[in-house]
Amino acid sequence: MIYKRWRTKKSILTSLIEIATGLRVHPKEIFDIMFDFEEYYANLDDIAKNNDIPKK
């Protein structure tokens, strides 16, 4: 089971590297993900606060 997961992840990685090669960009650019964790956690906190308010 663990081998199958590893093989799948390896296949995904290989595919992304092939896409980067086809686009003629460095693979790092494909993996460079911009994600604002502060905004994400703020939204989660907002949702949690709204769930704490008793509904009428």
N, CA, C, O and CB atoms as a CASP TS submission, in Angstrom:
PFRMAT TS
TARGET T0000
AUTHOR 0000-0000-0000
METHOD Language model
MODEL 1
PARENT N/A
ATOM      1  N   MET     1       0.821  -1.191   0.000  1.00  0.00           N
ATOM      2  CA  MET     1       0.000   0.000   0.000  1.00  0.00           C
ATOM      3  C   MET     1       0.867   1.257   0.000  1.00  0.00           C
ATOM      4  O   MET     1       0.628   2.183  -0.776  1.00  0.00           O
ATOM      5  CB  MET     1      -0.935  -0.003   1.203  1.00  0.00           C
ATOM      6  N   ILE     2       1.866   1.284   0.868  1.00  0.00           N
ATOM      7  CA  ILE     2       2.749   2.441   0.929  1.00  0.00           C
ATOM      8  C   ILE     2       3.490   2.599  -0.397  1.00  0.00           C
ATOM      9  O   ILE     2       3.696   3.719  -0.864  1.00  0.00           O
ATOM     10  CB  ILE     2       3.751   2.305   2.099  1.00  0.00           C
ATOM     11  N   TYR     3       3.889   1.489  -0.999  1.00  0.00           N
ATOM     12  CA  TYR     3       4.607   1.547  -2.270  1.00  0.00           C
ATOM     13  C   TYR     3       3.742   2.187  -3.347  1.00  0.00           C
ATOM     14  O   TYR     3       4.235   2.980  -4.150  1.00  0.00           O
ATOM     15  CB  TYR     3       5.044   0.142  -2.706  1.00  0.00           C
ATOM     16  N   LYS     4       2.450   1.847  -3.368  1.00  0.00           N
ATOM     17  CA  LYS     4       1.557   2.412  -4.383  1.00  0.00           C
ATOM     18  C   LYS     4       1.443   3.918  -4.221  1.00  0.00           C
ATOM     19  O   LYS     4       1.464   4.646  -5.213  1.00  0.00           O
ATOM     20  CB  LYS     4       0.167   1.767  -4.301  1.00  0.00           C
ATOM     21  N   ARG     5       1.321   4.399  -2.983  1.00  0.00           N
ATOM     22  CA  ARG     5       1.251   5.847  -2.757  1.00  0.00           C
ATOM     23  C   ARG     5       2.539   6.514  -3.205  1.00  0.00           C
ATOM     24  O   ARG     5       2.505   7.562  -3.851  1.00  0.00           O
ATOM     25  CB  ARG     5       0.980   6.158  -1.271  1.00  0.00           C
ATOM     26  N   TRP     6       3.676   5.917  -2.867  1.00  0.00           N
ATOM     27  CA  TRP     6       4.961   6.495  -3.251  1.00  0.00           C
ATOM     28  C   TRP     6       5.078   6.541  -4.764  1.00  0.00           C
ATOM     29  O   TRP     6       5.546   7.530  -5.328  1.00  0.00           O
ATOM     30  CB  TRP     6       6.126   5.693  -2.645  1.00  0.00           C
ATOM     31  N   ARG     7       4.652   5.466  -5.421  1.00  0.00           N
ATOM     32  CA  ARG     7       4.750   5.399  -6.869  1.00  0.00           C
ATOM     33  C   ARG     7       3.866   6.462  -7.515  1.00  0.00           C
ATOM     34  O   ARG     7       4.255   7.066  -8.514  1.00  0.00           O
ATOM     35  CB  ARG     7       4.363   4.004  -7.369  1.00  0.00           C
ATOM     36  N   THR     8       2.692   6.691  -6.960  1.00  0.00           N
ATOM     37  CA  THR     8       1.787   7.706  -7.487  1.00  0.00           C
ATOM     38  C   THR     8       2.391   9.091  -7.328  1.00  0.00           C
ATOM     39  O   THR     8       2.353   9.896  -8.259  1.00  0.00           O
ATOM     40  CB  THR     8       0.426   7.635  -6.784  1.00  0.00           C
ATOM     41  N   LYS     9       2.949   9.376  -6.154  1.00  0.00           N
ATOM     42  CA  LYS     9       3.583  10.677  -5.935  1.00  0.00           C
ATOM     43  C   LYS     9       4.754  10.861  -6.885  1.00  0.00           C
ATOM     44  O   LYS     9       4.969  11.953  -7.410  1.00  0.00           O
ATOM     45  CB  LYS     9       4.054  10.816  -4.476  1.00  0.00           C
ATOM     46  N   LYS    10       5.509   9.792  -7.105  1.00  0.00           N
ATOM     47  CA  LYS    10       6.639   9.873  -8.017  1.00  0.00           C
ATOM     48  C   LYS    10       6.142  10.144  -9.431  1.00  0.00           C
ATOM     49  O   LYS    10       6.763  10.915 -10.163  1.00  0.00           O
ATOM     50  CB  LYS    10       7.473   8.576  -7.974  1.00  0.00           C
ATOM     51  N   SER    11       5.037   9.528  -9.825  1.00  0.00           N
ATOM     52  CA  SER    11       4.475   9.745 -11.158  1.00  0.00           C
ATOM     53  C   SER    11       4.015  11.184 -11.326  1.00  0.00           C
ATOM     54  O   SER    11       4.214  11.785 -12.382  1.00  0.00           O
ATOM     55  CB  SER    11       3.308   8.787 -11.410  1.00  0.00           C
ATOM     56  N   ILE    12       3.399  11.738 -10.285  1.00  0.00           N
ATOM     57  CA  ILE    12       2.951  13.130 -10.340  1.00  0.00           C
ATOM     58  C   ILE    12       4.150  14.051 -10.469  1.00  0.00           C
ATOM     59  O   ILE    12       4.138  14.980 -11.276  1.00  0.00           O
ATOM     60  CB  ILE    12       2.123  13.496  -9.088  1.00  0.00           C
ATOM     61  N   LEU    13       5.177  13.799  -9.685  1.00  0.00           N
ATOM     62  CA  LEU    13       6.386  14.612  -9.746  1.00  0.00           C
ATOM     63  C   LEU    13       7.012  14.544 -11.128  1.00  0.00           C
ATOM     64  O   LEU    13       7.399  15.568 -11.690  1.00  0.00           O
ATOM     65  CB  LEU    13       7.390  14.161  -8.688  1.00  0.00           C
ATOM     66  N   THR    14       7.113  13.350 -11.671  1.00  0.00           N
ATOM     67  CA  THR    14       7.676  13.173 -13.006  1.00  0.00           C
ATOM     68  C   THR    14       6.849  13.918 -14.043  1.00  0.00           C
ATOM     69  O   THR    14       7.405  14.559 -14.934  1.00  0.00           O
ATOM     70  CB  THR    14       7.758  11.686 -13.364  1.00  0.00           C
ATOM     71  N   SER    15       5.539  13.841 -13.937  1.00  0.00           N
ATOM     72  CA  SER    15       4.663  14.539 -14.885  1.00  0.00           C
ATOM     73  C   SER    15       4.852  16.046 -14.809  1.00  0.00           C
ATOM     74  O   SER    15       4.905  16.719 -15.838  1.00  0.00           O
ATOM     75  CB  SER    15       3.200  14.188 -14.618  1.00  0.00           C
ATOM     76  N   LEU    16       4.954  16.579 -13.593  1.00  0.00           N
ATOM     77  CA  LEU    16       5.152  18.024 -13.448  1.00  0.00           C
ATOM     78  C   LEU    16       6.492  18.463 -14.021  1.00  0.00           C
ATOM     79  O   LEU    16       6.592  19.533 -14.621  1.00  0.00           O
ATOM     80  CB  LEU    16       5.059  18.428 -11.977  1.00  0.00           C
ATOM     81  N   ILE    17       7.512  17.649 -13.842  1.00  0.00           N
ATOM     82  CA  ILE    17       8.824  17.977 -14.409  1.00  0.00           C
ATOM     83  C   ILE    17       8.756  17.943 -15.928  1.00  0.00           C
ATOM     84  O   ILE    17       9.351  18.791 -16.592  1.00  0.00           O
ATOM     85  CB  ILE    17       9.908  16.999 -13.897  1.00  0.00           C
ATOM     86  N   GLU    18       8.037  16.971 -16.485  1.00  0.00           N
ATOM     87  CA  GLU    18       7.885  16.910 -17.942  1.00  0.00           C
ATOM     88  C   GLU    18       7.109  18.115 -18.472  1.00  0.00           C
ATOM     89  O   GLU    18       7.432  18.642 -19.536  1.00  0.00           O
ATOM     90  CB  GLU    18       7.177  15.612 -18.349  1.00  0.00           C
ATOM     91  N   ILE    19       6.089  18.550 -17.737  1.00  0.00           N
ATOM     92  CA  ILE    19       5.334  19.748 -18.138  1.00  0.00           C
ATOM     93  C   ILE    19       6.245  20.962 -18.131  1.00  0.00           C
ATOM     94  O   ILE    19       6.219  21.767 -19.062  1.00  0.00           O
ATOM     95  CB  ILE    19       4.124  19.982 -17.200  1.00  0.00           C
ATOM     96  N   ALA    20       7.053  21.099 -17.082  1.00  0.00           N
ATOM     97  CA  ALA    20       7.983  22.226 -16.999  1.00  0.00           C
ATOM     98  C   ALA    20       8.961  22.199 -18.161  1.00  0.00           C
ATOM     99  O   ALA    20       9.269  23.241 -18.739  1.00  0.00           O
ATOM    100  CB  ALA    20       8.744  22.203 -15.668  1.00  0.00           C
ATOM    101  N   THR    21       9.448  21.026 -18.503  1.00  0.00           N
ATOM    102  CA  THR    21      10.374  20.897 -19.630  1.00  0.00           C
ATOM    103  C   THR    21       9.685  21.307 -20.922  1.00  0.00           C
ATOM    104  O   THR    21      10.273  22.012 -21.742  1.00  0.00           O
ATOM    105  CB  THR    21      10.905  19.452 -19.741  1.00  0.00           C
ATOM    106  N   GLY    22       8.448  20.872 -21.110  1.00  0.00           N
ATOM    107  CA  GLY    22       7.700  21.234 -22.312  1.00  0.00           C
ATOM    108  C   GLY    22       7.439  22.723 -22.404  1.00  0.00           C
ATOM    109  O   GLY    22       7.429  23.290 -23.497  1.00  0.00           O
ATOM    110  N   LEU    23       7.225  23.359 -21.259  1.00  0.00           N
ATOM    111  CA  LEU    23       6.997  24.806 -21.235  1.00  0.00           C
ATOM    112  C   LEU    23       8.300  25.594 -21.278  1.00  0.00           C
ATOM    113  O   LEU    23       8.300  26.822 -21.364  1.00  0.00           O
ATOM    114  CB  LEU    23       6.210  25.188 -19.995  1.00  0.00           C
ATOM    115  N   ARG    24       9.400  24.870 -21.218  1.00  0.00           N
ATOM    116  CA  ARG    24      10.738  25.466 -21.207  1.00  0.00           C
ATOM    117  C   ARG    24      10.926  26.433 -20.033  1.00  0.00           C
ATOM    118  O   ARG    24      11.462  27.532 -20.181  1.00  0.00           O
ATOM    119  CB  ARG    24      10.995  26.196 -22.524  1.00  0.00           C
ATOM    120  N   VAL    25      10.466  25.983 -18.864  1.00  0.00           N
ATOM    121  CA  VAL    25      10.692  26.732 -17.633  1.00  0.00           C
ATOM    122  C   VAL    25      11.372  25.798 -16.639  1.00  0.00           C
ATOM    123  O   VAL    25      11.317  24.576 -16.771  1.00  0.00           O
ATOM    124  CB  VAL    25       9.350  27.306 -17.052  1.00  0.00           C
ATOM    125  N   HIS    26      12.007  26.398 -15.649  1.00  0.00           N
ATOM    126  CA  HIS    26      12.651  25.596 -14.611  1.00  0.00           C
ATOM    127  C   HIS    26      11.557  24.952 -13.757  1.00  0.00           C
ATOM    128  O   HIS    26      10.575  25.615 -13.423  1.00  0.00           O
ATOM    129  CB  HIS    26      13.619  26.470 -13.730  1.00  0.00           C
ATOM    130  N   PRO    27      11.706  23.685 -13.401  1.00  0.00           N
ATOM    131  CA  PRO    27      10.675  23.021 -12.587  1.00  0.00           C
ATOM    132  C   PRO    27      10.349  23.769 -11.293  1.00  0.00           C
ATOM    133  O   PRO    27       9.233  23.668 -10.784  1.00  0.00           O
ATOM    134  CB  PRO    27      11.121  21.618 -12.250  1.00  0.00           C
ATOM    135  N   LYS    28      11.316  24.516 -10.761  1.00  0.00           N
ATOM    136  CA  LYS    28      11.068  25.288  -9.541  1.00  0.00           C
ATOM    137  C   LYS    28       9.911  26.258  -9.738  1.00  0.00           C
ATOM    138  O   LYS    28       9.145  26.503  -8.805  1.00  0.00           O
ATOM    139  CB  LYS    28      12.330  26.052  -9.123  1.00  0.00           C
ATOM    140  N   GLU    29       9.775  26.812 -10.939  1.00  0.00           N
ATOM    141  CA  GLU    29       8.694  27.750 -11.204  1.00  0.00           C
ATOM    142  C   GLU    29       7.335  27.056 -11.152  1.00  0.00           C
ATOM    143  O   GLU    29       6.341  27.666 -10.756  1.00  0.00           O
ATOM    144  CB  GLU    29       8.894  28.415 -12.563  1.00  0.00           C
ATOM    145  N   ILE    30       7.288  25.797 -11.545  1.00  0.00           N
ATOM    146  CA  ILE    30       6.041  25.040 -11.480  1.00  0.00           C
ATOM    147  C   ILE    30       5.672  24.767 -10.016  1.00  0.00           C
ATOM    148  O   ILE    30       4.497  24.804  -9.651  1.00  0.00           O
ATOM    149  CB  ILE    30       6.168  23.708 -12.271  1.00  0.00           C
ATOM    150  N   PHE    31       6.679  24.493  -9.184  1.00  0.00           N
ATOM    151  CA  PHE    31       6.427  24.136  -7.791  1.00  0.00           C
ATOM    152  C   PHE    31       6.320  25.346  -6.874  1.00  0.00           C
ATOM    153  O   PHE    31       5.954  25.201  -5.708  1.00  0.00           O
ATOM    154  CB  PHE    31       7.515  23.232  -7.296  1.00  0.00           C
ATOM    155  N   ASP    32       6.633  26.535  -7.377  1.00  0.00           N
ATOM    156  CA  ASP    32       6.590  27.745  -6.560  1.00  0.00           C
ATOM    157  C   ASP    32       5.134  28.173  -6.396  1.00  0.00           C
ATOM    158  O   ASP    32       4.560  28.820  -7.272  1.00  0.00           O
ATOM    159  CB  ASP    32       7.440  28.889  -7.200  1.00  0.00           C
ATOM    160  N   ILE    33       4.559  27.809  -5.283  1.00  0.00           N
ATOM    161  CA  ILE    33       3.151  28.084  -5.027  1.00  0.00           C
ATOM    162  C   ILE    33       3.052  29.274  -4.084  1.00  0.00           C
ATOM    163  O   ILE    33       3.655  29.290  -3.011  1.00  0.00           O
ATOM    164  CB  ILE    33       2.431  26.837  -4.429  1.00  0.00           C
ATOM    165  N   MET    34       2.290  30.258  -4.502  1.00  0.00           N
ATOM    166  CA  MET    34       2.063  31.408  -3.638  1.00  0.00           C
ATOM    167  C   MET    34       0.789  31.134  -2.842  1.00  0.00           C
ATOM    168  O   MET    34      -0.292  30.965  -3.407  1.00  0.00           O
ATOM    169  CB  MET    34       1.952  32.747  -4.468  1.00  0.00           C
ATOM    170  N   PHE    35       0.940  31.094  -1.537  1.00  0.00           N
ATOM    171  CA  PHE    35      -0.200  30.803  -0.683  1.00  0.00           C
ATOM    172  C   PHE    35      -0.103  31.677   0.544  1.00  0.00           C
ATOM    173  O   PHE    35       0.919  31.672   1.230  1.00  0.00           O
ATOM    174  CB  PHE    35      -0.256  29.301  -0.297  1.00  0.00           C
ATOM    175  N   ASP    36      -1.151  32.430   0.832  1.00  0.00           N
ATOM    176  CA  ASP    36      -1.160  33.332   1.975  1.00  0.00           C
ATOM    177  C   ASP    36      -1.753  32.603   3.180  1.00  0.00           C
ATOM    178  O   ASP    36      -2.971  32.543   3.349  1.00  0.00           O
ATOM    179  CB  ASP    36      -1.963  34.628   1.656  1.00  0.00           C
ATOM    180  N   PHE    37      -0.873  32.054   4.009  1.00  0.00           N
ATOM    181  CA  PHE    37      -1.337  31.293   5.161  1.00  0.00           C
ATOM    182  C   PHE    37      -2.063  32.177   6.165  1.00  0.00           C
ATOM    183  O   PHE    37      -3.010  31.726   6.809  1.00  0.00           O
ATOM    184  CB  PHE    37      -0.170  30.599   5.834  1.00  0.00           C
ATOM    185  N   GLU    38      -1.630  33.442   6.310  1.00  0.00           N
ATOM    186  CA  GLU    38      -2.290  34.334   7.264  1.00  0.00           C
ATOM    187  C   GLU    38      -3.743  34.568   6.870  1.00  0.00           C
ATOM    188  O   GLU    38      -4.628  34.559   7.725  1.00  0.00           O
ATOM    189  CB  GLU    38      -1.543  35.674   7.355  1.00  0.00           C
ATOM    190  N   GLU    39      -3.993  34.776   5.588  1.00  0.00           N
ATOM    191  CA  GLU    39      -5.365  34.967   5.114  1.00  0.00           C
ATOM    192  C   GLU    39      -6.175  33.684   5.310  1.00  0.00           C
ATOM    193  O   GLU    39      -7.334  33.729   5.722  1.00  0.00           O
ATOM    194  CB  GLU    39      -5.373  35.390   3.622  1.00  0.00           C
ATOM    195  N   TYR    40      -5.566  32.562   5.017  1.00  0.00           N
ATOM    196  CA  TYR    40      -6.241  31.270   5.170  1.00  0.00           C
ATOM    197  C   TYR    40      -6.658  31.046   6.619  1.00  0.00           C
ATOM    198  O   TYR    40      -7.798  30.668   6.890  1.00  0.00           O
ATOM    199  CB  TYR    40      -5.326  30.124   4.700  1.00  0.00           C
ATOM    200  N   TYR    41      -5.723  31.283   7.561  1.00  0.00           N
ATOM    201  CA  TYR    41      -6.038  31.077   8.968  1.00  0.00           C
ATOM    202  C   TYR    41      -7.037  32.108   9.473  1.00  0.00           C
ATOM    203  O   TYR    41      -7.863  31.791  10.328  1.00  0.00           O
ATOM    204  CB  TYR    41      -4.770  31.128   9.803  1.00  0.00           C
ATOM    205  N   ALA    42      -6.980  33.333   8.963  1.00  0.00           N
ATOM    206  CA  ALA    42      -7.953  34.357   9.348  1.00  0.00           C
ATOM    207  C   ALA    42      -9.357  33.926   8.928  1.00  0.00           C
ATOM    208  O   ALA    42     -10.317  34.104   9.678  1.00  0.00           O
ATOM    209  CB  ALA    42      -7.592  35.724   8.711  1.00  0.00           C
ATOM    210  N   ASN    43      -9.472  33.361   7.730  1.00  0.00           N
ATOM    211  CA  ASN    43     -10.774  32.873   7.272  1.00  0.00           C
ATOM    212  C   ASN    43     -11.264  31.719   8.138  1.00  0.00           C
ATOM    213  O   ASN    43     -12.451  31.637   8.455  1.00  0.00           O
ATOM    214  CB  ASN    43     -10.693  32.432   5.807  1.00  0.00           C
ATOM    215  N   LEU    44     -10.356  30.834   8.517  1.00  0.00           N
ATOM    216  CA  LEU    44     -10.747  29.723   9.390  1.00  0.00           C
ATOM    217  C   LEU    44     -11.209  30.241  10.747  1.00  0.00           C
ATOM    218  O   LEU    44     -12.190  29.749  11.304  1.00  0.00           O
ATOM    219  CB  LEU    44      -9.579  28.738   9.568  1.00  0.00           C
ATOM    220  N   ASP    45     -10.494  31.241  11.281  1.00  0.00           N
ATOM    221  CA  ASP    45     -10.889  31.821  12.565  1.00  0.00           C
ATOM    222  C   ASP    45     -12.257  32.474  12.457  1.00  0.00           C
ATOM    223  O   ASP    45     -13.076  32.364  13.370  1.00  0.00           O
ATOM    224  CB  ASP    45      -9.849  32.847  13.040  1.00  0.00           C
ATOM    225  N   ASP    46     -12.503  33.149  11.352  1.00  0.00           N
ATOM    226  CA  ASP    46     -13.788  33.803  11.119  1.00  0.00           C
ATOM    227  C   ASP    46     -14.912  32.773  11.083  1.00  0.00           C
ATOM    228  O   ASP    46     -15.973  32.986  11.669  1.00  0.00           O
ATOM    229  CB  ASP    46     -13.757  34.607   9.807  1.00  0.00           C
ATOM    230  N   ILE    47     -14.684  31.683  10.410  1.00  0.00           N
ATOM    231  CA  ILE    47     -15.684  30.615  10.320  1.00  0.00           C
ATOM    232  C   ILE    47     -15.933  30.023  11.704  1.00  0.00           C
ATOM    233  O   ILE    47     -17.076  29.759  12.076  1.00  0.00           O
ATOM    234  CB  ILE    47     -15.224  29.507   9.330  1.00  0.00           C
ATOM    235  N   ALA    48     -14.861  29.818  12.461  1.00  0.00           N
ATOM    236  CA  ALA    48     -14.996  29.251  13.803  1.00  0.00           C
ATOM    237  C   ALA    48     -15.784  30.194  14.706  1.00  0.00           C
ATOM    238  O   ALA    48     -16.620  29.743  15.489  1.00  0.00           O
ATOM    239  CB  ALA    48     -13.612  28.964  14.411  1.00  0.00           C
ATOM    240  N   LYS    49     -15.527  31.502  14.607  1.00  0.00           N
ATOM    241  CA  LYS    49     -16.262  32.472  15.420  1.00  0.00           C
ATOM    242  C   LYS    49     -17.737  32.452  15.059  1.00  0.00           C
ATOM    243  O   LYS    49     -18.591  32.514  15.943  1.00  0.00           O
ATOM    244  CB  LYS    49     -15.688  33.888  15.235  1.00  0.00           C
ATOM    245  N   ASN    50     -18.047  32.366  13.778  1.00  0.00           N
ATOM    246  CA  ASN    50     -19.445  32.335  13.348  1.00  0.00           C
ATOM    247  C   ASN    50     -20.144  31.069  13.818  1.00  0.00           C
ATOM    248  O   ASN    50     -21.344  31.093  14.089  1.00  0.00           O
ATOM    249  CB  ASN    50     -19.536  32.443  11.830  1.00  0.00           C
ATOM    250  N   ASN    51     -19.423  29.979  13.919  1.00  0.00           N
ATOM    251  CA  ASN    51     -20.017  28.727  14.390  1.00  0.00           C
ATOM    252  C   ASN    51     -20.249  28.745  15.897  1.00  0.00           C
ATOM    253  O   ASN    51     -21.099  28.013  16.405  1.00  0.00           O
ATOM    254  CB  ASN    51     -19.123  27.548  14.019  1.00  0.00           C
ATOM    255  N   ASP    52     -19.485  29.592  16.624  1.00  0.00           N
ATOM    256  CA  ASP    52     -19.643  29.681  18.074  1.00  0.00           C
ATOM    257  C   ASP    52     -20.868  30.494  18.469  1.00  0.00           C
ATOM    258  O   ASP    52     -21.365  30.349  19.586  1.00  0.00           O
ATOM    259  CB  ASP    52     -18.404  30.290  18.695  1.00  0.00           C
ATOM    260  N   ILE    53     -21.361  31.341  17.584  1.00  0.00           N
ATOM    261  CA  ILE    53     -22.514  32.186  17.885  1.00  0.00           C
ATOM    262  C   ILE    53     -23.772  31.320  17.855  1.00  0.00           C
ATOM    263  O   ILE    53     -24.057  30.665  16.853  1.00  0.00           O
ATOM    264  CB  ILE    53     -22.625  33.376  16.871  1.00  0.00           C
ATOM    265  N   PRO    54     -24.525  31.321  18.963  1.00  0.00           N
ATOM    266  CA  PRO    54     -25.743  30.497  18.966  1.00  0.00           C
ATOM    267  C   PRO    54     -26.766  31.037  17.963  1.00  0.00           C
ATOM    268  O   PRO    54     -26.962  32.246  17.837  1.00  0.00           O
ATOM    269  CB  PRO    54     -26.363  30.450  20.384  1.00  0.00           C
ATOM    270  N   LYS    55     -27.395  30.127  17.271  1.00  0.00           N
ATOM    271  CA  LYS    55     -28.402  30.518  16.287  1.00  0.00           C
ATOM    272  C   LYS    55     -29.754  30.629  16.971  1.00  0.00           C
ATOM    273  O   LYS    55     -30.082  29.840  17.857  1.00  0.00           O
ATOM    274  CB  LYS    55     -28.464  29.503  15.117  1.00  0.00           C
ATOM    275  N   LYS    56     -30.529  31.613  16.553  1.00  0.00           N
ATOM    276  CA  LYS    56     -31.840  31.860  17.167  1.00  0.00           C
ATOM    277  C   LYS    56     -32.900  30.980  16.572  1.00  0.00           C
ATOM    278  O   LYS    56     -34.062  31.056  16.972  1.00  0.00           O
ATOM    279  CB  LYS    56     -32.241  33.311  17.013  1.00  0.00           C
TER
END
